[in-house]
Amino acid sequence: MQDVFAEVKRVSYIEDPKSGTALYATKKFESKLNNLELVSDCLVFVEQGIEVPAGLSEKHHFVFCDNPVLDYTRFVCGLAEELALVEEKKAYKLTSEGYYVGEGVVIGDHVRIEPGVLIGHGVEIGDNTQVLANAVIKHASIGKNCLIKEMALIGLEGFFPVKDENGDNMRLPCLGRVDISDDVEVGSFTTICRGSNTDTKVGHHAKIDDHVRIGHDGNIGANTVITAGAVLAGYVTTGENVRIGLNATVKHMTSIVDNAEISMGGRVARNVTTAKGLYGIPQSQS
C-alpha cells in the first residue's frame, strides 16, 4: 500500500474520476462508486460501512477510514508540499514591458499584457487576448480573444476547510487548474479559484463582471453572464445562457439549468431545474 501512496501524484473527484488519481467517497456518494468502473488504479479513501463491489476492489486501492475527507486531505497536503518544492526552484522573469512571467508559459500571437501582471508557471494564453494591469494568472489556460481586466485573480487557491480530530480547521490544498475558453471577459477584482480536485471551467463567450467570486471546481456554461458582486461557492455548475443578477449568492454543489435567470440579490440554495421565471430569495417566481 505504501507504494500506491508514493505512486499517486494527482487527484480527481468521485463524480468524474480519472485513472491513477486519489479521491474520496463518503456514504453520501456511495452510489457514485459505479463511476470507478471506467477507470483504474485509483487510491480511494472510503468511509467505513460502505460495501465496495468485488470488481472494483480488483481495479483500485481502497483505504477504509472513519473520516475519508480528512485522510484524503492529509494525503493531498503531502502532494502539495512536494509540488511546492518543485515550484520554489522555478524562476520568474521581469519582462521589458513590466510584467512578470514564470517558466513554461505559452503566450499566443497579438497578446497584450500590461505592466504589473503576474503570469504563473505553465500558464497558457491564447491569441488576441488582453491582460490588463496587475492581474494575476496562475494554474490556468486562457483562450483566444479574452479580456482579463485590471486586478483580476485567476487560478488562486480555493477555500476548502476540513475539521481534524480535535475540531480544528485545516485547509485542503487545491491541485486543479482553471480552464477559460475563447471570448471570455473577466472583470476587475474578480476571483476565479483553481479547482481542488477537478478544473474550474468557464465556457466560451461567458461574461463575468467586476467583484465576482467563482469558487473551486466551478463550471460556468457558455454565454453565461455573471454581474457584479455575485458569489458562487465551490462546485457550482451553470448551464448555457444563464444570467446571474447583482450580488446574488449560489450555494456550493448547486446546479442551474440552461437559460435560467437568478434575481438581483437572490440566494440560491438548491438546484434550479427550469428556466421559467426568476429565481432566488427574496425574489422567486415559478
Secondary structure by P-SEA (a helix, b strand, c coil): caaaaaaccccccccccccccccccccccccccccccccccccccccccccccaaaaacbbbbbcccaaaaaaaaaaaaaaaaaaaaaabbbbbcccbbbbbccccccccccccccbbbccbbbbccbbbbccbbbbcccccccccccccccccccbbbbbbbccccbbbbbcccbbbbbccbbbbcccbbbbccccccccccccbbbccbbbbccbbbbcccbbbccbbbbccbbbbccbbbbccbbbbcccbbbccccccccbbbbcccccccccccccccccc
